[in-house]
């Protein structure tokens, strides 16, 4: 064999070898004489008439040698054939030997005739041995070429399958049927090779599952796809279950969805596939080739022992199967082959895996949120949210993580200025429907007021909503005669449905908003404290108790009236908030101040509690409020 260094020499027609230096000198002389001045790259200087005669002869000789070895390969002389192939690798360029032997194996497997599985298994064993001894580059090239050939043959077989022959003219039915049969046989032979390469640990289960999904994800099952999936399930099903049982479960569910498609014959084949995958999923199909009565099962076991003992006799280069996916092979011409050491790569597998994980998580989260939103929409309709705006606000309130998240999401809703009042109305309705007082809604209202474009408009909205609620619980004089007439003409059934819990919840929220300046005490100017109805009495009792507690607390308090031993805020009897509230209102509105003074004088709020500390707090707060009202009235009168 000619050494690799002599491949740069050329041979003329007479067989005389001329050195490269002589050729370059000749070219230089021609350039000087003017006969030839075009530069010829070194790798093209050996070519004559567009072909490299020596290289072509070497390739033909190599092809004949490898073809002879493949024809002689058997279970008994596998070791001898491997030795001769390794010798060819040492004496020839690695790429030439790899491409030649891969092409010969694929060509012999993808013949038009139906091959025995034992023939394919024997060649798969040879490929697995070379994968271990030669390295990843050999198996990577052969797998890529095999997958490409399989996809081409499968596409042709699916397009000319007998299921579509009914639409063809009579003259071409026989020809199409024959072509479909040939393509189907070639696809079957190649799928057996792929499954056996997986069984012999040349490729991982990732690409096998990708191929099965590709066969099942077509719009309509065909006989070809069903037969190929069934073939792969019978050959590699047990190993698939061992490597990735969750993916096998997904495949089984996919098959179940596809069973009902197609004619009766395909449905029967689909049921056969489903039964096979179901047995594999439950573990009943986990058995060896010998137990499964696969032809050549004994031979397979011996070949596996041969592969396992190969590492003891020789130096093994590749230890792991190729963990590549079908998408990696399809994008190899754009991004490169990351599985080959030293190959160019335009991406990062780790980053892409993280991106896929994030996309899957986002899709899963989106689906969960969509399902939760659909459930919340049904609840919103049941609670009387009769517009899309109210329903969207309700969904945001119910699905937010906290009050800050709720305010941020409400701010992102496409609401006009005229729709801002709907936020307060939905907020109060949700607050009133709670079984116990929930400070979450109170904090949402406070946060919305602090971030609103116009706090004055927010306060006015709270005032009107309070008047509407007071009229609904029987205080019909609130709002004037015109409002009273409109409320009588509208539905008045809410006054009968107002529960004690709803009254206390809304009163507690308004008390906190009043303490923190979100709402003003002047909103009570329309209330006649002399003629309060029973539900109005209950509302203002809770309202003022929560004001006196909220003036000493740092956060919205729970309902103190629903607890037999409420927690008293840690306080130093801070009277600043109470003085600001009651003194200022007495200066601005004397009529309201007299009404508040009358209510606090007639209603002894401390009698409604049972603990001594809480009673002392309320007594002190009532005294401060009444004194502030009295001082404010005197100041305004003077």
N, C-alpha and C positions, 0 to 999 in steps of 0.2 A: 504494500500500500504506500502511495506517495505521501511523504510527510506533509503536515499542515502548512509548514513554512514555504513549501514549493508550490502552493496553490496560486501564488502571484505570478508564476511563469506562464507563458503561452505556448501553444503548439501550432505550427503552421500546417498547411495542407499536406506537406510531405512528411510530417511527423517529427521534424527537427525542432528541438526545444530552443527557444530564444529567451534570454534573460530580460528582466524588466528594465534593467539599465540600458541595454541595447535599444529596447523599444522607445524609451524616453529620449535617448540621443537621436534616434531617427526622427521622432516627432519634432525635436528641437531644430534639427537641420531642415526639416520641411518648412517649419515656421520661418526660418531665415531665408530660404529660397523663395518663399512666397506661395508655395504650393498648398500649405495647410497651416493655419494660424489659430484654429479653434482649440480651446483648452478641453481636455478629456480627463474627467476625474479618475483617480486610481482604480476604484472598484469597477469602472467601465472600460478600462484599457485592455482587459483580456477578452472583451467581447468582439466577435467577428460575425457580421451579418445578423446582428441583433441577438445572438445566443452565445452562451458560453459552452463550447463543445466539450471541454474537459469536465466542467461541472455537471453538465447533462449526463455525460457518460458515467460519472461517479454516482449520480442519483439513481440512474437506471440499474447500475450494478448493485447499489445498496438496496434498492427496491426488490430485486430478484432474490438477494440473500435473505431479506426479512420475510418475503413471501414464502420462501422455502421453509424457513423456520416456523412460521405460523401454520403451514400445512402439516408439519411434522409434530406440532405440539400435542401432548397428551398428558394424562395424569402421571404416567410412568416416567416420561423424559422431561418433565417440567424443569427440573434442576439443570439439565444439560442445555435446554433451549435458553434459559436465563443466562447461563455462562456465555453462550455465543452472542446473545444480544448485548451483554455488557462489554464483550470484546469489540463489537461494532461501535459502541459508544466511545470506547477508548481510541479507536482508529479513525473516527469520522467526527464531523461537527455535530454537537449535541442537538442543535435545532433540526438538522437534516434527518437524523435518526428519529427524533421525536415526532416530527410532522409525518414522516413516511410510515412509521409503524402505526401511528394513530389513524392515518387515512386508510391503511390496509385493514385494520381491525373494524373500523366503522363500515367500510365498504363490504366486508365479508358478512357482517352482522345484518346490515340493512339490505340484504338481497331480497328479491321478489318472492322467493319461496319461503314457506313457513318452516322455520328452523326448530330443531329440538332444543329444549331448555338446557340440556347437558352441554351442547356445543357453545351456547352463550356463556354458561357458567365457567367453562374451561377458559375462555378468553378473558372473562372478568377476573379470574384468579391470576392470569398472567399480568393483567393491568394492575391489580393490587400488589403483586410482587414487585413490579417495576416502580410503582408508587413508593414503596418502602425503600428500594435500593437506589433509584435514580434521584428521587426528590419530588417536590410539589409541582415543579414546572411541567413535568410529563403528564401527571394526572390532570392538572388544570387545563392544559391544552386539549387533551382527549375529552374531558367532560364538556368543555365549551363547544367543541365540534359536535359531540354527540347530541347535546341539547339543541343546538342549532339545526342539525339534520332532523331530529325528531319533530321539532316545531314545524318545519317545512312540510314534512310528510303528513303530519297530523292535520295541518291546514288543508292540504290537498285532499286528504281522505274525508274530512268533514264536509268540504264543499261539494264533493261528488258522491256523498253517501247515498245509499239506496233509499233513504227517506225522502230525498229530493228528486228521485227519478220519475215520479209520477207526473211532474210538470214538464219533463223533457219530451221532445218528439220521439216517435217510435224508431226512427232511423238511428238515433244516437243513444238509445237506452242500453243496448248491448255493450257499446264501447264505453259508456260512462260506468256501467256496472263492473266491467273488467278493470278499468282504471281505479275505481274505488276499492276493489278487492286487493289490487297490488299495493296501493298506498296503505291500506289497513294492515296488511301483513308486514310491511316495512316498519310501520309505527309500532306494531306489537313486538317485533324483534328488538327494536331500540328501547322500548319501555322495559323489556326483560333485562337488557344490559344495564340500564340505569338502576333498576331495583337490585340487581346482583352486585353492582358497584357499591350500593348502599349497604348491602348485607356484609360485604367484605371490608367495610370501613374505609372506603375510598372517599365517599362523600357523606355528609351529615344528613340528618332527617329534615333539615330546613328546606333544602331544594326539593326533596321528595314531596313534602307537604305542599310546597308551592306549585308543583306540577299537578298534584291531585286537585288543588283549588282551581287551577287554570282549566282543567278538564270539566269541572263541575260548575264553574261560573258562567258558562255559555248560556245564551238566552234559552236554548232548548236542548235537552239531552239528545244525543244521537247514539246509534248503535256502536260507533267507533269509540266515543268517549266512555260509554258504559263498559265496554269490553276492556279498555285500557285501565280504567280505574279498578275493575275487578281483578285484572291480571296483577296489578301492583299490590292490591290488598292481599291476594293469596300468596305472593312471593315474599313480601316484606312486612306484612301486617303485624306479626308478632314483635319484630324489632321496632316498629313504629310505636307500638304501645309502650314498650320498655323505655324508649328515648324521650317521648313527649306525649304523655297520656291526655293532657289538656287539649293539645292540638287535634288529637284523634277524636276527642269528644266534639269539638267544633266541626270537624269533617263529617261526623255521623249526623249531626243536626242539619248540616247543609244537604247531605244526601236525602234526609227525610223530607226536606222541603221540595226537593227536585223529583221525588218519586212520583208525584201525581201528574207530572208533565209528560206529554208525548202520547203515542199510541199504546195499545194494550201490551204489545211485546216489550216496549221500552219500560213500561211501568213494572212489568215482571222482572226485567233485568235490574231495574232500580231497586226493587224490593230485595233481590238477591244481594246487591251491594250493601244495602242497609243491614241486612241480616249478618253479613260478614263483618262489617264494622261494629255492629252491636256485640257480636261475640268477642271481638277483639277488645272492645271497651270494657266488657265485664270480666275479661281474663280467660274466657273459655277457649279462645283461639290461640292462646299462647302456648305453642308447642313447636317442636323441632320439625325439620323437613321430613325426617324419617317417620315421626308420629303422624304427620299430616299426609302421608302417602304421596309425597311429591316424587316425580320420576327422578331417579338418580340421587335419592336422599343419602344413601351410604357414601356415594362419591363426594357429595358436598361436605360431609363431615370430615372425610379424609383430606380434602383440599383446605378446609379451615385449620386442621391440625398442621398441614404443610406451611400455611401462612404464619401461624403462631410460632412454629419452630424456626422460621426464617431468621429471626433476630438472634437466635443462639448460634447459628452457623455463619452469618454474614454481618457486615456493618450496615445497620439500618439508618437511613437519613431522615425519613418522614415517619412520625409516630402517630399523628393525629389526622382524622379525616378532614377534608376540605369543608369548612363551615361557611359556605357562600350561599347566597339566595339567588333566585331567578332574576330578581331586579338587579343584583350586582352584575350578572352576566349580560343583561340587556343594556346596562349603562357603561359597560367596560370600554366602549369605543369613545365615550365622552369623558369619563372620570378616570379611567385606567383600571388596573388590576391590583387592588390593594393586597391580595393574598399572595402575590409574588414578591419576593425580596428584591429590592432595587428597582422595581417597576415604578413608572411615573403614576402619581395619584393626585387628583384634583379635589379630593374631599377628605373628610375626617370621619371614619366609621363610628368613633365614640360620640362625636358631636351629632352625627346624623341619627344614631340610636337614641340619644337623649331627646332630639327633636321629635322623633317618631313617638317616643314615650309621652312627651308633653302633648303632642297632637291627640294621641289616644286618650290621655287623661282629660284633655279639654273637651273632646267629643263626648266622653263618658259623663263629665260634669255637666255639659250642655244638655245631654239627654235627661239626666237626673233633674236638672233645674226645669227643663221643659215639662217633665211629668209632674213635678211639684207645682209648677205654675198652673197646669191644667186642673189639678186638684183644688188649688186655691181659688181659681176662677169659679169653680162650681160652688165653693163655700161663699164667695162674694155674692153670687146670684141669690143664694139662699138668704143672705142677710140683707137683701134689698139694694145692693149696689147696681142700680139700673142703668148706668152709663159706662162707657168704656174708660172714661177718665177716672171715675171712682174705683172701678175694678183694678185698673193699673196701679193706682195708689195703694189699694188694699193689698195687692200682691207684693209690692215693695215693702210695706210695713211688716207683713207676715214672714217674709223670706230674708230679711236683713239680719246681719250678725249682731249689730248693736245700733244704738241711736245715731251714732256718727255715720255709719254705713247707710242707714236708712235716709238720713238727710242728704247725703251725697247722691244717692240713687234717685231720690225725689227731685233733686235739682237737675238731674239729667233728663227728666221726663219732658216731652215737648208740650208744656202747659203755657197758656196765655195768662195775662194778668187777671183776666176775668175768671180764670179757673183756680186761682190761688185759694179762694174760699173753700173749694172742694177738699183741699188737704185737711183743713181744720174739721170739716164736717165728718170726713171719713175717720179722722183721728179720734174724735169724740165718740163716734158710733162704735169703733173698736174698743175704746176704753170702757164704754158703758156695757158692752157685751161680755167683758171679763167677769169671771166668777168671784174674783177678789181684786183689790186695787193693785194695778201694775204700774210702777213708776216709769217703765220704759216709754210709754206714750207721753208722759209728762216731760221727760227729757227730750223727746223728739220735738215737742212743741217749743220748748225753750231754745233748743238749738236752731230750729227753723226761724224763730224770732230774731236770734242774734245774727243770722246770715241773710235775712230778708232784705230786699232793696229798700223797703219802706216799713219800718217798725210801727209807724202810726197806722198804716193800713192793716197790718197784722193785728194790732190791738182792737181796731174797729171790727174786724172780722170775728175776733173772739167775743166781743160785746154782743154782736147780733146773734151769734150762735148761742150764747148764754140766754139771751132773751127768748129765743125760740124754744130752748129747753125748759125754761121756767114756765112759759105758756103751756107747754106739753104736760107739765105736772100740775096744772090747775091755776097758776097765777095769770089769769086772763087779762088783768089790767096792765101787765108789762108790755110796753110798746105802743100804747095809744089806741084810740078807737078804730082807726083805719086798719091797723095791724090785727086788732081783735076780730074785726069783721072778716078779713081775709083768712085768718086762722079758723074761724068757724065754718067758712065755706069749704076749706080744705079738709083733709082727713084728720080727724081728731081722736083716733083710736090709740095714739101713742100714750095719752095720759093714763089710760087704763092699764097699759102694759109696763109702765115705768116701775121697776122694782126698787127695793131699798138698796140693793147692791149697786145698781146703776146710779142712783142718786148720790150715794156716798163716793163712788169712783169719780164722777164728774166734779163733785164739790171739792174733793181732795186735789184734783188737778188744777182747778181754778184758784184754789188757795195758794198753792205753790207758785203759780204764774204771777199771782198778785204780789207775793212776798218778794219775788225776784224782778219785778218791774216789767214783766212781759205783758200783763194785763193791769189795768188801773182800777182802783176801788170806785172810781166814779161810774163804772158800768152798772152799779147798783142804784143809780139815781131814779130809775123807772120803777123800783120795787116799793110797794107799800108795806112797810114792816108792821103796821098796825093790823092789817087784815091778811096775814099769811095763812095759807091753807096747810093742812097736815103735812103733805109732801114738801111744801115750801119750808115749813118749820124744820123738817128733817134735813133738807138741803143746807140751810143756813147754819144749823147747829154743827154739822160736819165742816162746813166752810170755815167758820170762825175758829173752831178747835184746831183745824189743820193750819190756819194762819198763825195762831199763837205757838204751835209746835214748830212750824216751818221757819218762824222768825229766829228760833234758837238752833236749828239744824243746818247741816251743810249739804244735805242731799234730800230728795223727796222722801218723806216718811211714809211708812206703811199705814194702813187704816187702823187708827188707834181705837176706834169704836168696836172693831171686830175682835179685839184681843182683851182678855181678862187681866193680863199683866203687861201692859205695853212698856217698851223700852223708852225711858225718858232721856232726851238728848243731854249730853254733857254741856251745861250752860252756866254762864255767869249772870244770868238774868239780863241779857242784852236787850235793851229797850230802844235801840236806834231805829230798827226797822219799823217797830210799832209806832214810834213817834213820827217817823216820816210818813207813814200811811195815814194815820188818823188825824194828826195835827194838820197836815196839808189839805186833806179833804174837808176839814172843818172850815178852813180859810176860804176854800174855793166854792164849796156848795153847802150852805148852812142847812138847807132842807134835808139833804142826805145825812148830814152830821147829826141832826136831831133824831132822824129815824134810826140811825145806828146806835145812838145813845139810849134811845128808848128800848131797842131790842136787847142791848147788853144789860140794861138795868132790869128788864122783866125776865130774861132767860138766864137762869143760873147754870152756866155750862159745866161748872165744876161738879154739879150733882150727877152728871152722866158718867162719871168715871168712878173706879173702885179703889184705886191705889192712892195713898196719901201724897206721894211725891208728885204724881200727875195732878192731883187736886190743887196742891199748893202752886204749881206752875200756872194752872189756869186761873186761879184766884188773882195771882200777881199780874198776869197778862190782861185780864179783864179790867183790873183797877187802873193799869197804865193806859189802856185804850180809852176808858171813860174819862180819865183826867186829861188826856190829849184832846179828846173831842170837846170837853168843857173849856179848856184853855183856848183852843182854836176858835170856838164860837165867841168867846169874850174878846179875842183879838180882832175878829172880823167885825164885831158889833162896835168896837171902839174906833 
